[in-house]
Amino acid sequence: MTDRRDPKHSADSREERLRQALRANLARRKAQARARAAVENNDKTIPDADGETGKDS
């Protein structure tokens, strides 16, 4: 009549969902950091209108 769920199973599945979400979030943040670093690195090496690269020579 009532749908009883095993509390241990529910806790395990919740922990697994949280673990997967944390991994996905970490991977996304690492990818964003790599992309930002690549953009910053490119900005320093691409010459601007005056021919300056942004690096100290």
Secondary structure, DSSP 8 states (H G I E B T S, - for coil): ------HHHHHHHHHHHHHHHHHHHHHHHHHHHHHHHHHHHHHHHS--TTS--SS--
